[in-house]
Amino acid sequence: MVAIAAVAVVLGAAGLTGFLPEQLQRLVFHTPLAIGVLVVGTGWLLWRITRRPARDRR
């Protein structure tokens, strides 16, 4: 399910960039924007995982 969701997100993002004006397409494709988004997203996800309250283990 996670893999299907990841593929759907990537295909959706690829489709949406086709509708962007040429200036924004250039920004997306010729700058490290995707790397920045991945780094920020990964950092946020790891922060959320480490801040999750521990489950009660009785």
Backbone as ProteinMPNN parsed JSONL, in Angstrom:
{"seq_chain_A": "MVAIAAVAVVLGAAGLTGFLPEQLQRLVFHTPLAIGVLVVGTGWLLWRITRRPARDRR", "coords_chain_A": {"N_chain_A": [[0.822, -1.192, 0.0], [1.964, 1.227, 0.76], [3.919, 1.568, -1.202], [2.322, 1.796, -3.484], [0.995, 4.183, -2.886], [3.196, 5.92, -2.866], [4.072, 5.8, -5.537], [1.795, 6.854, -6.767], [1.828, 9.479, -5.771], [4.226, 10.455, -6.874], [3.706, 10.218, -9.648], [1.505, 11.916, -9.798], [2.693, 14.376, -9.063], [4.493, 14.645, -11.183], [2.707, 14.904, -13.286], [1.41, 17.285, -12.564], [3.465, 19.187, -12.77], [3.647, 19.513, -15.469], [1.664, 21.294, -16.078], [2.503, 23.675, -15.09], [3.628, 27.096, -15.455], [6.272, 28.064, -17.754], [8.45, 29.331, -16.439], [8.236, 28.454, -13.765], [8.476, 25.712, -14.187], [11.127, 25.605, -15.004], [12.342, 26.366, -12.615], [11.695, 24.155, -10.999], [12.919, 22.003, -12.36], [15.595, 22.714, -12.772], [16.876, 23.397, -10.455], [17.956, 22.488, -7.112], [15.488, 21.846, -5.891], [13.788, 19.603, -5.467], [15.463, 17.975, -3.945], [15.712, 19.525, -1.639], [13.042, 19.5, -0.73], [12.767, 16.763, -0.18], [14.695, 16.449, 1.863], [13.692, 18.171, 3.878], [11.143, 17.01, 4.262], [11.851, 14.408, 5.126], [13.233, 15.026, 7.478], [11.139, 16.179, 8.971], [9.428, 13.961, 9.195], [11.041, 12.145, 10.649], [11.315, 13.623, 13.0], [8.653, 13.633, 13.887], [8.307, 10.893, 14.376], [10.128, 10.452, 16.471], [9.009, 11.987, 18.446], [6.648, 10.815, 19.085], [4.373, 9.622, 21.487], [5.173, 7.016, 23.792], [3.832, 3.72, 23.628], [1.547, 2.095, 25.833], [2.784, -0.627, 27.48], [1.702, -3.224, 28.736]], "CA_chain_A": [[0.0, 0.0, 0.0], [2.852, 2.391, 0.818], [4.541, 1.703, -2.519], [1.29, 2.302, -4.396], [0.798, 5.593, -2.56], [4.386, 6.661, -3.293], [4.016, 5.899, -6.996], [0.712, 7.773, -7.108], [2.279, 10.839, -5.474], [5.241, 10.84, -7.861], [3.037, 10.419, -10.93], [0.706, 13.134, -9.68], [3.603, 15.529, -9.098], [5.003, 14.756, -12.552], [1.614, 15.435, -14.099], [1.148, 18.686, -12.212], [4.519, 20.065, -13.271], [3.37, 19.767, -16.884], [0.726, 22.41, -16.182], [3.121, 24.881, -14.554], [4.23, 27.989, -16.457], [7.65, 27.701, -18.095], [9.373, 29.831, -15.417], [8.18, 27.549, -12.614], [9.043, 24.433, -14.604], [12.576, 25.769, -14.973], [12.712, 26.348, -11.201], [11.571, 22.782, -10.49], [13.815, 21.058, -13.018], [16.99, 23.15, -12.856], [17.394, 23.742, -9.127], [17.85, 21.334, -6.201], [14.227, 21.98, -5.155], [13.314, 18.276, -5.055], [16.334, 17.518, -2.856], [15.311, 20.272, -0.448], [11.751, 18.984, -0.269], [13.008, 15.452, 0.412], [15.413, 16.614, 3.129], [12.755, 18.743, 4.861], [10.12, 15.999, 4.543], [12.453, 13.343, 5.921], [13.478, 15.582, 8.814], [9.846, 16.313, 9.66], [8.939, 12.617, 9.514], [11.847, 11.604, 11.75], [10.96, 14.383, 14.201], [7.343, 13.135, 14.338], [8.492, 9.54, 14.909], [10.809, 10.516, 17.769], [8.154, 12.698, 19.408], [5.427, 10.048, 19.323], [4.358, 9.058, 22.852], [5.365, 5.572, 23.896], [2.59, 2.974, 23.879], [1.489, 1.419, 27.126], [3.144, -2.044, 27.251], [1.372, -4.028, 29.914]], "C_chain_A": [[0.87, 1.262, 0.0], [3.493, 2.631, -0.543], [3.555, 2.259, -3.539], [1.055, 3.787, -4.154], [1.982, 6.435, -3.026], [4.395, 6.844, -4.805], [2.942, 6.88, -7.42], [1.128, 9.226, -6.864], [3.282, 11.314, -6.511], [4.597, 11.09, -9.227], [2.172, 11.675, -10.912], [1.558, 14.39, -9.748], [4.152, 15.731, -10.509], [3.933, 15.331, -13.475], [1.336, 16.902, -13.824], [2.221, 19.627, -12.736], [4.345, 20.355, -14.75], [2.443, 20.945, -17.09], [1.298, 23.725, -15.652], [3.604, 25.784, -15.692], [5.713, 27.662, -16.627], [8.653, 28.164, -17.037], [9.398, 28.904, -14.207], [8.713, 26.161, -12.957], [10.563, 24.494, -14.561], [13.083, 25.727, -13.535], [12.711, 24.918, -10.653], [12.65, 21.874, -11.066], [15.288, 21.445, -12.974], [17.57, 23.638, -11.528], [17.26, 22.506, -8.234], [16.587, 21.395, -5.326], [13.74, 20.633, -4.636], [14.152, 17.738, -3.897], [15.962, 18.226, -1.56], [13.998, 19.776, 0.128], [11.93, 17.627, 0.399], [13.716, 15.562, 1.761], [14.471, 17.145, 4.209], [11.691, 17.716, 5.242], [10.642, 14.868, 5.407], [12.719, 13.814, 7.342], [12.198, 15.701, 9.615], [9.327, 14.941, 10.091], [9.721, 12.007, 10.667], [11.543, 12.326, 13.059], [9.631, 13.879, 14.769], [7.481, 11.742, 14.965], [9.129, 9.597, 16.288], [9.962, 11.204, 18.83], [6.853, 11.968, 19.714], [5.458, 9.493, 20.735], [4.485, 7.542, 22.827], [4.033, 4.897, 24.203], [2.687, 2.297, 25.233], [1.726, -0.07, 26.913], [2.901, -2.856, 28.514], [1.296, -5.471, 29.588]], "O_chain_A": [[0.554, 2.242, -0.674], [3.598, 3.774, -0.986], [3.916, 3.099, -4.363], [0.93, 4.562, -5.102], [1.794, 7.545, -3.525], [4.697, 7.931, -5.296], [3.156, 7.665, -8.344], [0.812, 10.104, -7.666], [3.202, 12.45, -6.98], [4.917, 12.077, -9.888], [2.115, 12.41, -11.898], [1.191, 15.359, -10.412], [4.262, 16.865, -10.976], [4.229, 16.152, -14.343], [1.061, 17.672, -14.744], [1.914, 20.759, -13.11], [4.856, 21.364, -15.237], [2.433, 21.54, -18.167], [0.654, 24.769, -15.753], [3.95, 25.296, -16.768], [6.329, 27.056, -15.75], [9.62, 27.452, -16.765], [10.469, 28.601, -13.681], [9.331, 25.506, -12.117], [11.213, 23.541, -14.13], [14.123, 25.13, -13.257], [13.625, 24.525, -9.928], [13.232, 21.065, -10.344], [16.151, 20.579, -13.126], [18.649, 24.23, -11.502], [16.526, 21.578, -8.571], [16.629, 21.034, -4.15], [13.32, 20.533, -3.483], [13.62, 17.118, -2.976], [15.903, 17.598, -0.503], [13.86, 19.648, 1.345], [11.316, 17.362, 1.432], [13.372, 14.845, 2.701], [14.454, 16.63, 5.327], [11.372, 17.567, 6.422], [9.953, 14.415, 6.321], [12.461, 13.086, 8.3], [12.167, 15.365, 10.799], [8.847, 14.776, 11.212], [9.129, 11.414, 11.569], [11.518, 11.699, 14.117], [9.493, 13.717, 15.982], [6.839, 11.451, 15.974], [8.714, 8.866, 17.188], [10.199, 11.001, 20.021], [6.045, 12.445, 20.511], [6.477, 8.941, 21.149], [3.959, 6.878, 21.934], [3.209, 5.435, 24.943], [3.775, 1.971, 25.709], [0.937, -0.719, 26.227], [3.834, -3.13, 29.269], [1.028, -6.29, 30.467]]}, "name": "protein", "num_of_chains": 1, "seq": "MVAIAAVAVVLGAAGLTGFLPEQLQRLVFHTPLAIGVLVVGTGWLLWRITRRPARDRR"}
